[in-house]
Amino acid sequence: MIGRNLLLGTFGVMLTSMLSAQTEPVDQNFEGPYAGGLASFGQALKVGDSAPGPVWLISGDLGYGIKRDTWNRIELGVELGTGGASFKDKNNGGIKVDLDLDMLMMLKGGYGYSLGGKTFGFLRAGAGMTKASYDGKLGGLKVDGGSSTGLVTMIGWDTVYFASDKLDLTLGFNFRFFNFDFSDIGDAGSFQMNVPTLFVGARFRL
């Protein structure tokens, strides 16, 4: 269900972008700082034999936009957030894993190009650190894997709509790759988790 919704959402974003591209750009390509928030929803899948589960992230988004011309811009920023993820680890006896993503801090960079009107499309990439707590359930047993500080990387595409002189609205999708090492649960505690998500957000120009 999550995978189908992700595809439908992605199609909707692409369709909106193609329709927007039929109009001339409005020069609201501002230069300066911005601050806002993002809400992301998708699925978490451990690399290997596993079954995906839901994931959510709530993040603050701080950045600076650099205007190149009417059609092009660059954005640099940092994302600070928290969230949760779950999946079924079939390689580890079918244990149901719940991860509390206590902290996420990621540096991001993006190249933007006008899609027409007041809409920009962005290709973004990012990398940073994350901290998570591990809880597992297998039948009536509970497994506490402690906490781990890991690496997170991201690549994605999104649209930014300049709604007013102060407010921008964002919509997009990305793929995040988390790497953890929960040494308290042996070899099964080292894994990569792939996370495709859709997100929406808003931000204010400072």
N, C-alpha and C positions, 0 to 999 in steps of 0.2 A: 504493500500500500504506500509506504513512504517513498519507495523508488519510483512508483508511478506518478505520485504527486510531484516529485522532484523533476521528472521529465516534463510534466504538464506545465509546471512553473517556469522551467527553462524555456520552453516553447513560447510561453506568454511573453517573457522578457524579450526574446529575439523578435517576435512579431511586433511588439511595441517599438523596438529599435528601428525595424525596417520601415514602419509607417512614419516614424519621426524623421527618418532620413530624407523624406520627400520634401521637406521644407527647408528654407534657408535658416542659418543659425542666427540667433539673437545674441548680440555681444554682451552677455553677462558673465563672461569668463573672467572672474575676479582673481586678484592676487592677494594673499594674506592668510591668516590663521583661521581655523574653524574648530568647533568642538560639538560632539553629539553622541548618539548612542546607536547600537545595533542589536537586533534580536535575531538569532539564527536557530534554525531547526533542520534536522536531517537524520542521518543514520550513522551508527558506528559499527565498523567491521574490523575485527582482528585479522591480520594476515595469517593465513593457514586455514585449518578446518574449523570454521565458526559460523554462527548464525547472527545476523545483524540485529541491533536494537536501536532504540531512539537516542538522540542526542539533542541537547539544547545549550545555547550560550547566550549570555547577556554581557555586552561589552560597552565600554566607553571608547570613543574614537576621537583622538586629537591629531591635528595635522596642519600642514601648510601647503597652500596651492600656489603654483608658479605659472603665471600666464605666459605662454610663448607667442600666441597670436589668437585671432578669433576662433580658429579651428582646433588648436592644440593646447594642452596644458599638462603639467606634471604635478603630482601630489605625493608628499612625504609625510609619514606620520607614525603614530604608535597606537596600538590597541591594547586595552587593559580590561580583562574580563574574568568571568567565572561561569560554571555550568555543570552539567552532568551527562554521563553516557553509560550505556549498558550493552552487553552482548552475551551470547552463549558460547563458551569456550569448549568445543568438542575435543580439542587436543588435550585437554586437562580434565577428562572425565565427565564432560558435559556440564561443567559448573557455570552457573549464571553469575556474571560479573557486573557489579555496579561500581562505576568510578565517579567520585566527586572531584570535579575539576576545580580545585580550590583557588587556583590562580593561573592566569594566562597573561603573558606580556610579550607582545610581538611588534617588531619594527616592520613597517610596510612602505612600499613604493609603488606608484602607479603612473601609467601613461594614459592620458585621456585625449579623445578626439570627438569632435562635434558630430552628433547624429541628426542635427537639424533642430530648429526651434530652440528651446531652452534645455535640451537634453544632451548629455555627454556620455559616451561609453568609455569604460576604463578596463585596462588589463592591469592586474595587480599581482604582486608577489610579496611574501613576507617570511620572516623567520624570528624565532625567539625561544623563550623558556616557558615551561608550564609545570605546575605541581598538582599531583592528584593523590587521592586516598582510595585504597582498594578494599572492596567488600565482596566476598563470594558466597554463594549459597548452592549446596548440593544436597538435595533431599532435606533432612532436618539438620544438617551440619552447616556451620558458618565458618568461613575462612577470612581471617583478617590479614591482609598483605602489607599493612602499614601504609606509608606514604612514599612517593618517589618524585624527584625532580627530573623532568625529561625535556626533550627538544620538540618543537613544533614548527612546521613549515607550511606554507600556504601558497596556492596559485588560484586565481579566479578572474571573473569578469562581472562587471556591474554597470548599472546606469545611475547617473546623478541628474536629477531634475532641479533646475534653479527655480524654485517656486516663488521666491520674492528676493528683494535686495538683501535679506538677512537669513532666509531659510532655504535649505536644500533637502530634498527627499531622495533616498537611495533604495535600490532594489537590485539584487543580483544573486549569484551562486558562486561557490568556491569549493575547493578540495583542500582539506587539512590533513596533515600526516603527523601523528603523535608517536613518539618513541619513549617507552618506559622500561625501567628495570626494578621490579619489586623483588629484591633478593630474598625476602623472608619466605617466599613460596617456591624457591628453587628455580630450575631452568624455565618452568612455565611462566615465571614472572617477568621475563624479558620478551617484549613484543612490540610490534608496530600496529597502530590502529589508524585505519583510513576513514575519513569523515567527510562525505559530501553533504553540503548544506545549502539551503536557500536562506536569504536574510533580507530584512527590511530595516530601515533606519531613517533618522532625521538628524540634521546638524545645523548649527547656527554659526554664522560668520562673526568673528570677533573683531 
